[in-house]
Amino acid sequence: MAKAKKHEDANREPFVRIVKKGTPSRKRSVAVRAGSLLAALLICSAYILIVGKGEISIGEALSQMWNGTFGIPGNERSMRIMMWDTAIYAAKLLCISVALTPAFKMKFWNIGAEGQVVIGGLATAIIMHDYAGSMSKPMMLVVMITVCIIAGAVWGIIPAVFKAYFGTNETLFTLMMNYVAMKIMDYFYNMWKGKLSALPTFDKETWFPSLLDHSYTWNIIIFVALAFIMYFYLKKTKHGYEISVIGDSANTARYAGINVKKVIIRTMAISGAICGLCGGLTVAAQNHSIAYSAEAVHTVTNGYGFTAIIVAWLANFNTIGMIFISLLILFLEKGTGQLGNSFPEFSVGAGNVMIGIVLFCIIGGAFFLNYRLVFCDAVKNIFRKKSAKGGAQNA
């Protein structure tokens, strides 16, 4: 009877279980991440040789990726154009990643960054389109920044209230709100465009002033500054501590006297406000217009509302580390695009495979840094028997 019960328990045991490890040491963390990048480099090198059929060297491929991201070394004009282009898009990706971080640390899965950025950009666009010339430029800038922050915050608060008071699924709620925001923007875009083929840029009097020859320099400065501010906010303030406690256990937070509902709403207001600011500055200082949501070029978000989720996770919610991860993502995105332009063998799909390889290795390294696989006893016994048999043969 006992043997039968034991056999039945063994049958119920899963083939493999995922078990969380303790907090890894800094040395181990660095070693695993470095190993992941090395593995990605080796696999990508092999992939380049296979796709290029041996006619494209690894050095040539990396050189083209560098040129497509940072410009041709020695060509001042090329380097200036490409570096500015990379900086502004990396800064936008960084800003959205920073905005998602407090919500994710609280385990509130905000998948609505796309919509929060769009609604912030639309709020600014309404001011630029309808009120150009009706107020002084300094006042115009203040109003534009204020309305985009408020719009983004409201778009973040709505799902937070439903989550806090009604227990709704925040992942689906925030995801669906993306499409609501996009369709609202499409309505205004088509109304303003009329019979024109595309919506022209807004009045220059509503644009952000130029700094270092570009108005979007303001975006880069503000977005990078936000990464450091958010790092301090999460690490050194009471609000950051409350977010961490709720992320670990909402019940523990309640027992400690933390108002969980209040923190959820406040945190999502901050997350949405930063996304809204990103959208507002994109419209006012970079694009100077809005585009139809289905258009890939000059959209308010460039799809970074979803890419930012990857950046936040890869950086382990360290907002300063996100600066480097954002640059890595842009290097892969623009570099593989340049590969496609330089070598016919590398189509868009081939370039995306390289991006997938790098992300897969990095995410895989992060997984095995925090978790381990535990196999069932049946598998362990097989390995023990093979090990014992091999030892007997050697003897």
C-alpha positions in Angstrom: 0.0 0.0 0.0 2.8 2.4 1.0 4.7 1.5 -2.3 1.6 2.2 -4.3 1.1 5.6 -2.6 4.7 6.5 -3.2 4.4 5.5 -6.9 1.3 7.6 -7.2 3.1 10.6 -5.6 6.0 10.1 -8.0 3.6 10.2 -11.0 2.1 13.5 -9.7 5.6 15.1 -9.5 6.1 17.5 -12.4 8.9 16.8 -14.8 10.6 20.1 -14.0 10.0 22.8 -11.5 11.2 26.4 -11.5 12.6 27.4 -8.1 13.6 31.0 -7.2 17.2 31.5 -6.0 18.3 33.9 -3.3 19.5 37.4 -4.1 22.5 37.0 -6.4 25.8 38.6 -5.5 27.0 41.6 -7.5 30.0 39.6 -8.8 27.7 36.7 -10.0 25.3 39.2 -11.5 28.0 40.9 -13.6 29.5 37.5 -14.6 26.1 36.1 -15.8 25.2 39.3 -17.7 28.6 39.4 -19.3 28.3 35.8 -20.3 24.9 36.5 -21.8 26.3 39.2 -24.0 29.2 37.1 -25.0 26.8 34.2 -26.0 24.7 36.7 -28.0 27.8 37.9 -29.8 28.9 34.4 -30.7 25.5 33.3 -31.9 25.0 36.5 -33.9 28.5 36.0 -35.4 27.6 32.5 -36.5 24.3 33.8 -37.9 26.0 36.5 -39.9 28.4 34.0 -41.5 25.5 31.7 -42.3 23.2 34.4 -43.8 26.1 36.1 -45.6 27.2 32.7 -47.0 30.8 33.4 -45.8 31.0 36.5 -48.1 30.3 39.0 -45.3 32.8 39.1 -42.4 31.7 39.8 -38.9 33.8 42.9 -38.8 32.1 44.3 -41.9 28.6 43.6 -40.4 29.5 45.2 -37.1 31.0 48.2 -38.9 27.8 48.8 -40.9 25.7 48.5 -37.7 27.9 51.1 -36.1 27.7 53.4 -39.1 23.9 53.1 -39.1 23.7 54.0 -35.5 26.4 56.6 -34.8 27.6 57.6 -38.3 30.6 56.9 -40.5 33.8 57.5 -38.5 35.7 60.5 -39.9 32.6 61.9 -41.7 31.6 64.8 -39.4 28.2 65.4 -41.1 27.2 61.7 -41.0 28.2 61.3 -37.3 26.4 64.5 -36.3 23.2 63.5 -38.0 23.2 59.9 -36.9 24.2 60.6 -33.3 21.5 63.2 -32.8 18.9 60.9 -34.4 20.0 58.0 -32.1 20.1 60.3 -29.0 16.5 61.6 -29.4 15.0 58.1 -30.0 17.0 56.5 -27.2 15.9 59.3 -24.9 12.3 58.8 -25.8 12.6 55.1 -25.2 14.4 55.8 -21.9 11.6 58.2 -20.8 8.8 55.7 -21.3 10.9 53.0 -19.6 11.4 55.3 -16.6 7.6 56.0 -16.5 6.8 52.3 -16.4 9.3 51.5 -13.6 7.4 52.6 -10.5 4.2 50.8 -11.7 6.1 47.6 -12.5 8.0 47.7 -9.1 4.6 47.8 -7.5 3.6 44.8 -9.7 0.9 46.9 -11.4 1.4 45.8 -15.0 0.9 49.0 -16.9 0.8 48.0 -20.6 -0.8 51.4 -21.5 2.3 53.5 -22.0 1.4 53.8 -25.7 -2.0 55.4 -24.9 -0.6 57.6 -22.2 2.0 59.0 -24.5 -0.5 59.5 -27.3 -3.0 61.3 -25.1 -0.3 63.6 -23.8 0.9 64.4 -27.3 -2.7 65.0 -28.4 -3.4 67.4 -25.5 -0.3 69.4 -26.5 -1.3 69.3 -30.2 -4.8 70.7 -29.4 -3.1 73.7 -27.7 -0.7 74.1 -30.6 -3.4 73.9 -33.2 -6.3 75.9 -31.6 -4.5 78.5 -29.5 -1.5 79.5 -31.6 -1.1 83.3 -31.4 -3.6 83.7 -28.6 -0.9 83.9 -25.9 2.7 84.7 -25.4 5.3 82.0 -26.3 6.4 81.4 -22.6 2.8 81.1 -21.5 2.1 78.7 -24.5 5.0 76.5 -23.4 3.8 76.4 -19.8 0.3 75.5 -20.9 1.4 72.8 -23.3 3.6 71.1 -20.7 0.9 71.4 -18.1 -1.9 69.9 -20.2 0.2 66.9 -21.5 1.2 66.0 -17.9 -2.4 66.2 -16.7 -3.8 64.3 -19.7 -1.2 61.5 -19.2 -1.8 61.4 -15.4 -5.6 61.1 -16.0 -5.1 58.3 -18.5 -3.0 56.5 -15.9 -5.4 57.1 -13.0 -8.5 55.6 -14.7 -7.2 52.0 -14.7 -5.6 52.5 -11.3 -9.0 53.5 -9.7 -10.7 50.4 -11.2 -7.8 48.2 -10.0 -7.8 49.7 -6.5 -11.5 49.7 -5.9 -12.9 47.0 -8.1 -10.0 44.6 -8.6 -10.1 44.7 -12.4 -7.3 43.3 -14.5 -4.9 46.2 -15.1 -3.1 44.4 -18.0 -6.2 44.2 -20.2 -7.6 47.6 -19.0 -4.4 49.6 -19.8 -3.9 47.6 -23.1 -7.4 48.5 -24.3 -7.0 52.2 -23.3 -4.1 52.3 -25.8 -6.6 51.8 -28.7 -9.0 54.3 -27.3 -6.3 57.0 -27.2 -5.2 56.2 -30.7 -8.7 56.4 -32.1 -9.3 59.8 -30.4 -6.0 61.0 -31.9 -7.1 59.7 -35.3 -10.3 61.6 -35.0 -8.5 64.9 -34.4 -5.9 64.1 -37.1 -8.6 63.5 -39.8 -10.6 66.5 -38.7 -7.6 68.9 -38.9 -6.2 67.3 -42.1 -9.4 67.7 -44.0 -8.8 67.1 -47.7 -5.1 67.5 -47.5 -2.9 64.4 -48.0 -1.2 64.9 -44.6 -1.5 67.2 -41.6 1.1 70.0 -41.9 3.3 71.0 -39.0 1.8 73.4 -36.5 2.7 77.1 -36.3 6.4 77.7 -35.6 5.4 80.1 -32.7 4.2 77.1 -30.8 7.5 75.1 -31.2 9.9 74.7 -28.4 12.9 77.1 -28.7 16.1 75.8 -30.3 18.9 74.6 -28.1 22.2 73.6 -29.7 20.6 73.9 -33.2 17.7 71.6 -32.3 14.5 72.0 -30.4 14.5 68.4 -29.4 17.6 68.9 -27.4 15.2 69.8 -24.6 13.7 66.3 -24.8 17.1 64.6 -24.4 18.1 66.7 -21.4 14.7 66.4 -19.6 14.4 62.6 -20.3 17.9 61.8 -19.0 17.3 64.0 -16.0 14.0 62.1 -15.3 16.0 58.8 -15.1 18.2 60.2 -12.3 15.2 61.8 -10.5 13.2 58.5 -10.6 16.2 56.6 -9.4 16.4 58.9 -6.3 12.6 58.8 -5.9 12.5 54.9 -5.8 15.6 54.5 -3.7 15.6 57.3 -1.2 12.0 58.4 -0.6 9.2 57.1 1.5 7.0 56.8 -1.6 9.6 54.6 -3.2 9.7 52.4 -0.1 6.0 52.0 -0.1 6.1 51.0 -3.8 8.7 48.3 -3.0 6.7 47.0 0.0 3.5 46.7 -2.1 5.4 45.0 -4.9 6.7 42.4 -2.4 3.3 41.8 -0.7 0.2 44.0 -0.7 -1.0 42.3 2.5 2.2 43.0 4.3 1.9 46.7 3.2 -1.6 46.8 4.6 -0.4 45.3 7.9 2.3 48.0 8.0 -0.3 50.7 7.7 0.3 51.6 4.1 -2.8 52.8 2.2 -2.4 50.5 -0.8 -5.3 52.0 -2.8 -3.8 55.5 -2.4 -0.3 54.4 -3.4 -1.6 52.5 -6.5 -3.5 55.6 -7.7 -0.6 58.0 -6.9 2.0 55.8 -8.6 0.0 55.4 -11.8 -0.6 59.1 -11.8 3.2 59.6 -11.8 3.7 56.9 -14.5 1.0 58.4 -16.7 2.2 61.9 -16.2 5.7 61.1 -17.3 4.3 59.3 -20.4 2.1 62.3 -21.1 5.2 64.6 -20.8 7.0 62.4 -23.3 4.2 62.7 -25.7 3.8 66.4 -25.3 7.5 67.1 -25.8 7.6 64.7 -28.8 4.9 66.8 -30.5 6.1 70.3 -29.4 9.9 69.8 -29.7 10.4 67.0 -32.2 7.6 66.2 -34.6 5.7 69.5 -34.4 2.6 67.6 -35.6 0.7 64.3 -35.1 0.2 61.4 -37.5 -2.4 58.8 -38.1 -1.9 55.8 -35.7 -1.4 53.4 -38.6 1.4 55.5 -40.1 4.9 54.1 -39.1 6.7 57.4 -39.7 6.6 60.4 -37.3 4.1 58.8 -34.9 4.1 60.1 -31.4 5.3 56.8 -29.8 7.1 54.9 -32.6 5.8 51.8 -30.8 8.2 52.4 -27.9 5.4 52.0 -25.4 5.8 48.3 -25.8 9.6 48.2 -26.4 10.0 50.1 -23.1 8.6 47.1 -21.2 11.6 45.1 -22.4 14.0 47.9 -21.5 12.6 48.2 -18.0 12.9 44.4 -17.4 16.4 44.1 -18.9 17.6 46.9 -16.6 16.0 45.2 -13.6 14.1 48.4 -12.9 17.3 50.4 -12.5 16.5 53.7 -14.2 20.1 54.7 -14.7 20.9 51.3 -16.2 18.1 51.9 -18.6 20.2 54.6 -20.3 22.6 52.0 -21.6 19.9 49.4 -22.4 18.0 52.0 -24.5 21.2 52.7 -26.4 21.7 49.0 -26.9 18.1 48.6 -28.3 18.6 51.5 -30.7 21.9 50.1 -31.8 20.2 46.8 -32.6 17.2 48.5 -34.3 19.1 51.0 -36.4 22.2 48.8 -36.9 20.2 45.9 -38.4 18.4 48.3 -40.6 21.7 49.5 -42.0 22.7 45.9 -42.6 19.7 45.5 -44.7 20.5 48.6 -46.7 24.2 47.5 -47.2 23.8 43.8 -47.8 20.8 42.4 -49.8 21.2 39.1 -47.8 20.0 40.9 -44.6 16.4 41.7 -45.1 14.3 43.3 -42.4 13.4 39.8 -41.2 17.0 38.8 -40.9 17.8 41.9 -38.9 14.9 41.2 -36.5 16.3 37.7 -36.0 19.5 39.2 -34.7 17.6 41.5 -32.3 15.7 38.4 -31.1 18.9 36.5 -30.5 20.4 39.2 -28.4 17.3 39.8 -26.3 16.8 36.0 -25.9 20.3 35.6 -24.5 20.0 38.6 -22.2 16.6 37.6 -20.9 17.8 33.9 -20.6 20.8 35.1 -18.5 18.5 37.1 -16.2 16.2 34.1 -15.8 19.0 31.7 -14.7 20.4 34.4 -12.5 17.2 34.4 -10.4 15.8 30.9 -10.9 17.0 27.3 -11.3 15.4 24.2 -12.8 14.7 21.3 -10.5 14.0 18.0 -12.3 11.8 15.2 -10.9 13.4 12.2 -9.2 12.9 10.0 -12.2 15.2 12.2 -14.3 17.7 12.5 -11.4 17.8 8.7 -11.1 18.6 8.3 -14.8 21.6 10.7 -14.5 22.7 8.9 -11.3 22.7 5.6 -13.1 24.6 6.9 -16.1 27.1 8.5 -13.8 27.6 5.3 -11.8 27.9 3.2 -15.0 30.5 5.6 -16.3 32.5 5.4 -13.1 32.4 1.6 -13.1 33.7 1.5 -16.6 36.5 3.8 -15.8 37.4 1.7 -12.8 
